[in-house]
């Protein structure tokens, strides 16, 4: 380094010495400070039980549906229910004109009396001829004819009684009753309309909705995961199913998974899972579209980290930043599973006790030393 004196003469110094003199002339000293450790938010990985569920759309279906149809034809005289109310099993709903059926029943009763009289006469004839045929006073053919006539009269009486019973059934069908308990909707026909057995429309419909089904569609690709979970004993079929409204509000009811469909819809590639839900308040009505949190897996010792701790490259491979000995940072590739309540399940790449960086990854540099600070939202996220 070259310095000029007042006389303009150049002086040559060695580089270290020149640096020392320059610092001394400025009144400074050589810096002895090292860069400080970077604060990062971390969580310590620990095994925990996690239930994995799929939130899927579904449609409410009545537990039982009964279409009220006439079993005999006739003119409707009265409607015996209030539309939109609850009815009980066996309650009368419609009254068809019963006069024709009453007349048929009385005619059948008269036929019974006539058949009984014929049977009595035939049996009396049989009793009179029995001793005569033994004494050879009459031919055996005459006695056989009397015996056959007696049996024919007994058959006619049985037929008359059956016909009378049928007429009584038709008379009972003139009063149309509800086969199940439930809510009845509006009546299709009114008083004075002709009810026909061959009619295409029901007179009304009764739906049992104190319990309902929710039919949930799910991708067919989930079937193999469900089968594998069942084989490994991790299937969570007994867990309750939460029912949500279209805006995400949870209903005060819970359901249970009954079965998963085994046939795949060729148009959509989906299968149907049916959920049975108690519906005492009738909050769920047939035809409503809802969402169901359908339990799929129960992982008793899962390792999970907050979702924001997982980074992905352009190819979709997942990595996390792990704090190792000495406060150094190690980028570790991982395999991820499902995400539940902001927690991503790690299937490979981490072990219990690893310290994973959640916040501060954007400030990391190669070889930097970090100072781990517990993540403030760790406890809140674990409770959700």
C-alpha positions in Angstrom: 0.0 0.0 0.0 1.3 3.5 -0.8 0.8 6.6 1.3 1.9 10.2 0.4 3.6 12.4 3.0 3.4 16.1 3.1 6.5 16.4 1.1 5.0 14.2 -1.6 7.2 11.2 -1.0 5.7 7.8 -1.4 6.1 5.3 1.5 5.5 1.5 0.8 4.1 -0.6 3.6 3.3 -4.3 3.8 -0.4 -5.1 3.6 -1.1 -6.3 7.2 0.9 -3.5 8.6 -0.9 -1.0 6.4 -4.3 -2.3 7.5 -3.3 -2.0 11.2 -2.1 1.5 10.7 -5.2 2.5 8.8 -7.4 1.2 11.5 -5.3 2.9 14.1 -5.5 6.2 12.3 -9.3 5.9 12.2 -9.5 5.0 15.9 -11.0 1.5 15.1 -10.2 -2.0 16.3 -10.5 -5.4 14.5 -14.1 -6.9 14.9 -14.2 -10.1 17.0 -18.1 -10.8 16.8 -19.6 -13.9 15.2 -23.0 -13.9 13.4 -25.9 -14.8 15.9 -28.0 -18.0 15.6 -31.3 -17.6 13.8 -34.5 -18.1 15.8 -36.9 -20.7 14.2 -40.2 -22.2 15.4 -40.0 -26.0 15.8 -42.0 -28.9 17.0 -40.7 -32.2 18.4 -42.2 -35.2 16.6 -44.0 -37.6 18.9 -46.3 -40.5 18.1 -50.0 -39.9 18.6 -53.3 -41.5 17.7 -54.9 -39.9 14.6 -58.2 -40.7 12.9 -58.2 -40.1 9.2 -61.5 -39.1 7.7 -62.7 -38.1 4.3 -65.2 -35.2 4.0 -67.5 -36.2 1.1 -70.9 -35.0 -0.3 -73.9 -37.1 0.4 -77.7 -37.1 0.0 -80.3 -37.8 2.7 -82.6 -40.8 2.1 -85.6 -41.8 4.3 -85.1 -44.8 6.5 -88.4 -46.3 5.1 -90.7 -45.1 2.4 -94.3 -46.4 1.9 -96.3 -45.4 -1.2 -100.0 -45.4 -0.2 -101.8 -47.2 -3.0 -105.4 -48.6 -3.2 -105.8 -52.4 -3.2 -109.4 -52.1 -4.3 -111.0 -49.6 -6.7 -113.6 -47.1 -5.7 -114.5 -43.5 -5.1 -112.6 -41.8 -2.3 -115.1 -40.5 0.3 -112.8 -39.0 2.9 -109.2 -38.0 3.5 -108.5 -38.9 7.2 -105.1 -37.2 7.8 -103.6 -33.7 7.9 -101.0 -33.3 5.2 -97.4 -32.9 6.4 -98.1 -34.4 9.8 -96.8 -37.5 11.6 -98.9 -40.7 11.3 -98.6 -44.0 13.1 -98.6 -47.5 11.6 -102.2 -48.7 11.0 -103.7 -45.2 11.1 -106.5 -44.7 8.5 -105.6 -42.3 5.7 -108.3 -42.6 3.1 -111.9 -44.1 3.1 -113.1 -45.6 -0.2 -116.9 -46.1 -0.6 -117.4 -49.5 1.1 -121.0 -50.2 0.1 -120.1 -52.5 -2.8 -117.7 -54.5 -0.7 -120.2 -54.7 2.2 -122.8 -56.2 -0.2 -120.2 -58.7 -1.6 -119.4 -59.8 2.0 -123.1 -60.3 2.8 -123.6 -62.4 -0.4 -120.6 -64.5 0.5 -122.1 -65.1 4.0 -125.3 -66.2 2.4 -123.3 -68.7 0.3 -121.8 -70.1 3.4 -125.3 -70.8 4.9 -126.4 -72.4 1.6 -123.3 -74.6 1.6 -123.8 -75.6 5.2 -127.4 -76.7 4.4 -126.3 -78.8 1.5 -123.5 -80.4 3.6 -126.0 -81.3 6.3 -128.4 -82.9 3.8 -125.6 -84.9 2.1 -124.2 -86.2 5.5 -127.7 -87.3 6.6 -128.1 -89.2 3.3 -124.8 -90.8 3.9 -125.8 -91.9 7.4 -129.1 -93.4 6.2 -127.4 -95.5 3.5 -124.6 -96.8 5.5 -126.6 -99.6 7.4 -128.5 -100.4 4.2 -125.3 -101.1 2.2 -124.1 -103.4 5.0 -127.4 -105.4 4.8 -127.2 -105.5 1.0 -130.4 -103.6 0.8 -128.9 -101.1 -1.7 -126.1 -101.4 -4.1 -122.6 -100.2 -3.2 -122.8 -97.7 -6.1 -125.6 -95.9 -4.4 -123.7 -95.6 -1.2 -120.6 -94.4 -3.0 -122.6 -91.7 -4.7 -124.0 -90.5 -1.4 -120.4 -90.4 0.2 -119.1 -88.4 -2.8 -122.0 -86.0 -2.5 -121.2 -85.4 1.2 -117.6 -84.7 0.4 -118.5 -82.4 -2.4 -120.8 -80.4 -0.1 -117.9 -80.1 2.5 -115.7 -78.7 -0.3 -118.3 -76.3 -1.4 -118.7 -75.1 2.2 -114.9 -74.5 2.5 -114.9 -72.6 -0.8 -117.8 -70.4 0.4 -116.0 -69.6 3.6 -112.8 -68.7 1.7 -114.8 -66.5 -0.6 -116.4 -64.8 2.4 -113.0 -64.2 3.9 -111.8 -62.6 0.7 -114.8 -60.3 0.6 -114.1 -59.3 4.2 -110.5 -58.5 3.2 -111.7 -56.3 0.3 -114.1 -54.6 2.7 -111.1 -53.9 5.0 -109.1 -52.5 2.1 -111.8 -49.9 1.6 -110.2 -48.2 4.5 -106.6 -47.4 3.4 -104.2 -47.4 6.3 -100.5 -46.4 6.7 -98.2 -49.4 6.8 -95.5 -47.6 8.7 -95.1 -44.7 11.1 -93.7 -41.5 9.6 -94.4 -38.2 8.0 -97.1 -38.1 5.3 -96.8 -35.7 2.5 -99.5 -34.1 0.4 -102.3 -36.1 -1.0 -102.4 -36.6 -4.7 -106.2 -37.3 -4.8 -109.0 -35.7 -3.0 -112.5 -36.6 -2.1 -114.6 -37.7 -5.0 -111.7 -39.0 -7.1 -111.7 -42.6 -8.4 -109.0 -44.7 -6.9 -107.8 -47.5 -9.2 -105.7 -50.5 -8.4 -103.9 -50.0 -11.7 -103.2 -46.3 -11.1 -99.6 -45.2 -11.7 -99.5 -42.5 -8.9 -99.7 -43.2 -5.2 -102.4 -41.5 -3.2 -99.8 -40.2 -0.8 -96.3 -41.1 0.5 -95.3 -41.8 4.1 -91.6 -41.6 5.0 -90.0 -42.6 8.2 -87.4 -39.9 9.1 -86.8 -40.4 12.8 -83.8 -42.3 11.4 -82.4 -41.6 8.0 -79.7 -42.8 5.7 -77.0 -40.6 4.1 -75.7 -42.0 0.9 -72.1 -40.8 0.4 -70.2 -41.1 -2.9 -66.5 -41.8 -2.7 -63.8 -42.6 -5.3 -63.4 -46.2 -6.1 -59.7 -45.8 -5.5 -60.5 -45.6 -1.8 -61.8 -49.2 -1.8 -58.4 -50.8 -1.8 -57.2 -48.6 1.0 -60.3 -49.6 3.0 -59.7 -53.3 2.3 -56.0 -52.9 3.3 -57.0 -51.1 6.5 -59.5 -53.9 7.3 -56.8 -56.6 6.8 -54.3 -54.8 8.9 -56.8 -54.0 11.7 -56.7 -50.2 11.3 -60.1 -49.8 9.8 -62.1 -47.3 11.9 -65.6 -48.7 11.0 -66.9 -48.2 14.5 -66.2 -44.5 14.8 -69.1 -42.0 14.5 -69.7 -40.2 11.3 -70.1 -36.4 11.6 -72.8 -34.9 9.4 -72.3 -31.3 8.1 -74.6 -28.9 6.3 -73.6 -27.5 2.9 -72.1 -24.4 4.6 -70.0 -26.6 7.0 -72.1 -26.3 10.1 -72.2 -29.6 12.1 -75.6 -31.1 12.9 -76.2 -32.2 16.4 -76.5 -35.8 15.2 -74.0 -38.6 14.5 -74.2 -41.6 12.2 -72.5 -44.9 11.8 -71.1 -46.4 8.7 -73.1 -49.5 7.6 -71.4 -50.7 4.5 -69.5 -49.6 1.4 -70.9 -50.4 -2.0 -69.2 -53.1 -4.0 -70.3 -51.9 -7.4 -68.7 -49.0 -9.2 -70.7 -46.5 -11.2 -69.1 -46.7 -14.7 -70.1 -43.1 -15.4 -68.4 -41.5 -12.4 -66.0 -44.2 -11.1 -67.5 -43.9 -7.6 -69.0 -46.2 -5.0 -71.6 -45.5 -2.4 -71.2 -45.7 1.4 -74.4 -45.7 3.4 -74.5 -44.0 6.8 -77.3 -44.5 9.3 -78.2 -41.4 11.3 -80.5 -40.9 14.2 -82.8 -37.9 13.4 -85.1 -37.3 16.4 -85.5 -33.6 15.6 -86.2 -34.2 11.9 -83.4 -31.8 11.0 -82.4 -34.0 8.1 -85.1 -34.3 5.4 -85.1 -36.7 2.5 -83.4 -35.2 -0.6 -81.2 -32.8 1.3 -77.5 -32.6 0.2 -75.1 -32.7 3.1 -71.4 -33.5 3.8 -70.2 -36.4 5.9 -66.9 -36.9 7.6 -66.4 -40.5 6.8 -63.8 -42.3 9.0 -61.3 -44.3 6.9 -58.3 -45.1 9.1 -57.3 -45.1 12.7 -53.5 -44.7 13.2 -52.6 -45.4 16.8 -48.9 -44.3 16.6 -48.8 -41.8 13.7 -46.1 -39.2 13.3 -47.4 -35.9 12.1 -46.1 -32.4 11.6 -47.9 -29.1 10.9 -48.8 -28.8 7.2 -46.7 -25.7 6.7 -43.5 -27.6 7.8 -43.6 -29.7 4.7 -42.1 -28.2 1.5 -42.4 -29.6 -2.0 -40.1 -29.2 -5.0 -41.1 -28.8 -8.6 -41.5 -32.6 -9.0 -43.8 -32.8 -5.9 -41.3 -34.5 -3.6 -41.8 -33.6 0.1 -39.0 -32.5 2.4 -38.8 -31.1 6.0 -36.1 -29.2 7.8 -34.8 -31.0 10.8 -32.6 -29.4 13.5 -29.7 -31.8 14.4 -26.9 -31.7 16.8 -25.2 -28.4 17.2 -28.2 -26.4 15.9 -27.4 -27.3 12.3 -30.2 -27.8 9.8 -30.7 -30.9 7.8 -33.0 -31.2 4.8 -34.7 -34.6 5.0 -36.9 -36.1 2.3 -40.1 -37.6 3.6 -43.2 -39.6 2.5 -46.5 -38.0 3.4 -49.9 -39.5 4.1 -53.2 -37.8 4.8 -53.7 -34.3 6.2 -56.1 -33.9 9.2 -56.8 -30.6 11.0 -53.7 -29.0 9.6 -51.5 -31.9 10.5 -49.8 -34.0 7.8 -49.0 -37.6 8.6 -45.4 -38.6 7.8 -45.1 -42.2 6.8 -41.4 -42.3 6.1 -38.4 -40.1 6.8 -38.9 -39.1 10.4 -38.7 -40.7 13.8 -40.0 -39.9 17.2 -37.9 -37.1 18.8 -36.9 -35.3 15.6 -37.1 -31.5 15.9 -38.8 -30.1 12.8 -38.8 -26.5 11.7 -42.3 -25.1 11.2 -41.7 -21.4 10.7 -38.5 -19.6 9.5 -37.6 -21.9 6.6 -37.5 -19.0 4.2 -34.5 -17.5 6.1 -32.4 -20.7 6.1 -29.0 -20.8 4.4 -26.5 -23.5 3.9 -24.5 -24.2 7.0 -26.4 -21.8 9.2 -26.9 -22.4 12.9 -30.4 -22.0 14.3 -31.9 -21.5 17.7 -35.0 -23.7 18.1 -38.0 -21.9 19.7 -41.2 -23.9 20.5 -43.9 -23.3 18.0 -46.7 -21.2 19.6 -49.5 -22.9 17.8 -48.4 -26.5 18.4 -50.7 -27.1 21.4 -53.7 -25.5 19.7 -53.2 -27.5 16.5 -52.9 -30.7 18.5 -56.3 -30.1 20.1 -58.1 -29.5 16.9 
